[in-house]
Amino acid sequence: MIRCPECSAEIDVDEDEVEEGEILSCPECESELEVSQTHPVHLNLISEDGDDDDDEDDDEDEAAEESENGDLIDEDDEEEEEEDEE
């Protein structure tokens, strides 16, 4: 008997019937679990934070568009500044 790494529920897994890399689902918390070892069976929780990574990247992109004083840079303002410098 194997225990879910997320909720510790018992999962009935026969080590002769699973393959390394196979994805299982916990019957209690419905977490996705990857078989990382078969003899004995060892399960790893598959992170469901993949969507959050995209949000973090978006935040970084927005931060890169900010000027040094924290104001958002307006493309029109940049063009005006360039014209003023000439």
Sequence and secondary structure as in RCSB ss.txt:
>XXXX:A:sequence
MIRCPECSAEIDVDEDEVEEGEILSCPECESELEVSQTHPVHLNLISEDGDDDDDEDDDEDEAAEESENGDLIDE
DDEEEEEEDEE
>XXXX:A:secstr
 EE TTT  EE   TTT  TT EEE TTT  EEEEEEETTEEEEE  STHHHHHHHHHHHHHHHTB TTS B  H
HHHHHHHHHH 
